[in-house]
């Protein structure tokens, strides 16, 4: 392996297992900011471009109406705090 990731495989499996159940997120009643990198392959892996992917719009169904604000960070990937 030439590069090292920061996401353990077990963590990824647990995210995928619960990713289609909005039970927890529908209970949130305060505004939510969802910031993701434009090159986030976890959320926008089909197009590799979160500006053109449908993934951000499908996320809206997991939140109460009007609470979710999406922000796409340019020149970043999944880990927006460590990518550039």
N, C-alpha and C positions, 0 to 999 in steps of 0.2 A: 504494500500500500504506500503510495507516494504522498498522500495528504491525510491529515487527521481531522475527523469530525468531532463535534461536541455533543452529538445526540446519541445516547445509548439506544441500542436496538429495542430493548424492553420498553422504553418510554415511547418510542414510535408505535409499537404494537398496541399499547394501551390507548393512545390517541386515536388510532384508526378504529379500534374496536368500539369506541363510544362516539364516534364522529357523526353518527346519524340520529342521535337522540337529543332533542332540544329541551328535555325536561329541566335540566339545571339552568341553562341560560335564559329560559322563558321566565324564571323567577326573579331575574335581575330587573330592578325598577329605576335605575339611575343611568345616565348617559354612558355609552361605551365607545371608546376610540379603538379601532382596529387598525394598527399600522403594520403594513407588510411591505417587504422589499419588492421592487419591480421584477426582479429575477428570482423570486421565491419558488423553487421547484417543488416544495412540499404542497403549497396551496395552488400554485398555477402551473403544475407540471405538464399539463397537456399542451400548453402553448409556450411555456417558458417565458411568458411576458404577462405580468399581472394587469397591464393596461388593457390587453385584449382578451384575457381569460374570463370565463363566466363564473369562476369560483367565487370571487368577491360578491357578486350579486346573489348567488345562492346562499351565502352566509346570512343574508338579511332575514331569512325564514327562521333562524334560530333565536331571534331577539324580538322583544316587544316592539311594535311599530314606533318609529321615530326616535329610538334610543341609540341606534348604531350609526356611527360616523366612520367611514373608511378613509384611510390616508395611505397612498402608495409612495414609498420612499425611493427616489431615483438612485441609481447606481448602487443598489443593495440587493442582498439575497434574503434567505430565510432569517438569519440572525442579524437583524438590522443594527445591532450595537457593535458587531465585530466585522461586518462586511464593509467594503468600500467600493 
